[in-house]
Amino acid sequence: TPEERRRDERAAELAEHARLTPRETEILALVAQGKNGPAIMQELFIAEGTFKAHTRHIYEKMGINSRKELFELLGVSS
């Protein structure tokens, strides 16, 4: 849908601006789709600690502190 396309484009723009790694970009895109941590960990076959580390790096690189702030940057509702 057009809304999904805009969301994906916005996630890609933010990832490029924040210089996220490919894996961080992948996680950002899944979060933008509304997937939660357990679903992302299962989809990407990663441990909880790995997911949390990537999430922390995403937040640090984007200068945010919460999922709510991430959703605001993405322009999506939580």
N, C-alpha and C positions, 0 to 999 in steps of 0.2 A: 504494500500500500504506500501511498505518498508519505504518510506519517512515518512509517517504518524506514523508508528511504532517507527522509530528513534526519531521523534519529541516528541512523548508521553513518550518514555523512558528518553529522555533528560530532559523533564519537571519534571518527577518523581525524577530523580537524583538531580536536582536543588532544588526541594521542600524538599527532605530529608536533603540535605546539609545545607540549610538555616533554617531547623527546622520549616517549615511552618505548620500552623494548617490544619486540614482536609479541612476546607472551603477555606482557602487561596490556598491550593493545587488544589482544584477544579477550582477556578478562574484562577489560573495560567495555568491549562490545557486548559481551554476555550480560554484564550488569545492566547496561543500557536497555537490553531486551527484557529486563525485569526478572532475570534469573537470580536465585539466591545462592549463597555460598555452597551449601551441600550439592545443589544441582550442577554448579560450575565445577566443583571438585570431581564429581562423578563423570561429567562430560569430558574433562581434560585429563582425567586419571592423575590427579595431583593430591598430595596430602594436605590436611588442614593447615599445618604450619607453612607450607609453601604458598597456599592461597592467601593466608594472612600476610605473609611477607610481600607478595606481589601487590596486594591491596594497599598495604602501608606505603610501598614505594609509589604507587599511583597517586595516593593522597599527597605525599610529600612533594612530588614533582608538580602537582597541580596547585599546591598551596591551599589545600582544603583539609578539613578534619572529620567529615562525616559523609555517610551515604546520602543524607539529605542534601548537603551542599553539592555532591556529585550530580545528583538528579537535577538540581537547579541549573548547573552548568550545561548539562545535557539537554535541558528543556523538556524533560519528561516528568510525569507524575510518579510518585513513589507508591 
